[in-house]
């Protein structure tokens, strides 16, 4: 799955994904081999997740673990 767009909001980066979030139990995301703790995003749909900090991750692959 790819990250289509990144938006910095407050202390985090909102990631718009190329498809819906997996329904499996996952507790972190891996982007370029780096692990991030996800921040749930309510009312944005099934294609969004956020991570702590400001990052430009557009176009990168994301994995869920």
C-alpha positions as CSV (number, residue, x, y, z in Angstrom):
1,X,0.0,0.0,0.0
2,X,1.3,3.5,-0.8
3,X,1.0,6.9,0.9
4,X,-0.8,9.2,-1.5
5,X,-0.6,12.4,0.4
6,X,0.8,13.8,3.7
7,X,-0.7,16.7,5.7
8,X,0.9,18.2,8.8
9,X,-1.6,19.0,11.5
10,X,-0.4,20.2,14.9
11,X,2.1,17.6,16.2
12,X,1.3,14.9,13.7
13,X,1.3,14.0,10.0
14,X,-1.9,12.7,8.5
15,X,-1.3,10.0,5.9
16,X,-3.8,9.5,3.0
17,X,-3.4,5.9,1.8
18,X,-3.9,4.3,-1.6
19,X,-6.5,1.8,-0.1
20,X,-8.4,1.1,3.1
21,X,-6.7,0.3,6.3
22,X,-6.3,-3.4,7.0
23,X,-9.0,-5.0,9.2
24,X,-6.4,-7.2,11.0
25,X,-5.0,-6.4,14.4
26,X,-2.0,-4.1,13.8
27,X,-0.3,-1.9,16.4
28,X,2.3,-0.1,14.3
29,X,3.2,0.9,10.8
30,X,6.5,0.5,9.0
31,X,7.6,3.1,6.5
32,X,11.1,2.8,4.9
33,X,12.0,0.3,7.6
34,X,11.1,2.7,10.4
35,X,8.4,1.8,12.9
36,X,5.8,4.4,13.9
37,X,3.0,4.2,16.5
38,X,-0.2,5.1,14.7
39,X,-2.6,7.7,15.9
40,X,-6.3,6.9,15.2
41,X,-8.1,9.4,13.0
42,X,-11.8,9.6,13.5
43,X,-14.3,10.7,10.9
44,X,-11.7,10.8,8.0
45,X,-12.7,7.5,6.4
46,X,-11.0,4.2,6.0
47,X,-7.9,5.5,4.1
48,X,-6.3,7.7,6.8
49,X,-4.0,7.2,9.7
50,X,-1.6,9.6,11.5
51,X,1.9,9.4,13.0
52,X,3.6,11.6,15.5
53,X,5.9,14.3,14.1
54,X,6.2,16.1,10.8
55,X,7.2,13.9,7.9
56,X,7.1,14.0,4.1
57,X,6.3,10.3,3.4
58,X,4.3,10.9,0.1
59,X,4.9,8.0,-2.4
60,X,6.4,5.7,0.2
61,X,5.2,2.1,0.9
62,X,3.5,1.5,4.2
63,X,3.1,-1.8,6.0
64,X,1.0,-2.7,9.0
65,X,2.2,-4.9,11.9
